[in-house]
Amino acid sequence: MNKLISMAMMLAIFGVTQAQRSVVYETRTVKSDILKMERHYSIYLPPGYEESDRSYPVLYLLHGSGDDHTGWVQFGQVQHIADKTISEGLSSDLIIVMPDANTSRRGYFNDIKGDFNYEDFFFKELIPHIEKTYRVRTDRRYRAISGLSMGGGGTIFYSLHHPEMFSSAAPLSASTGSWELGELKKRFGNSSEISEEKVNEYFKRHSIEGILSNASQEDIGKFKGIRWYISCGDDDFLYEGNSLMHIAFRKAEILHEYRVKDGGHSWSYWRMELPLVLEFISKSFTQY
């Protein structure tokens, strides 16, 4: 009889554990009128999401160049890492959204020609879709953004363009945009469709120094209202840009955590950093 009772208890515990598992949907879609196509995204739903009616904070986690929305799922081991960090009490329960920025055209910004406005899609269609479809807390305090490489660049400029949207931002090994106008002019110089005026305007919008130097005191205050975590490996080819961002932020008196660690531009580095990112952004979601 005792064996039967023990077995029943074990099965009950196993059933509860199974019911409380996290879920990853690798490919879901949202219709975009702005981009005139359907766009994919992956999403992580924390343990207990399916069994509760509570709402959750959200992290928008951006992939790098050459990957798509499945990158953090397949290579970043996001489900395993998030489950472990949550179970250890280091991270809040949260939803993680991983959008695709590699279909049709690559990148997170509005195209310089104005005919493929991904950034507009992200803020005007993707975020509203997520907040309508899933139990996501919609206050700025409960919304964070992070990403690697190209996605780190998206993290930086989304936060600088829309500081009212995010409580924390964590660019990893980030592509930090153009630091000299001449570099950008060389990049677009052979295109007869792109005027010098468009290049100048694009530079103003995608230059960290340019944004900070032209920002009003009110804008600088908004940038300071974001909790920043910047991390890059000491062997990363994007190390210089991340260092310059750190210096620019110091000059603007924008508080931030800046970490240079052993490593290169690799998934082993980003997998190492993801638990720290989750712990960092969770402090914005809770009283600390």
Order of alpha helices (4+ residues) and beta strands (2+ residues): alpha-beta-beta-beta-alpha-alpha-beta-alpha-alpha-beta-alpha-beta-alpha-alpha-alpha-alpha-beta-alpha-beta-alpha
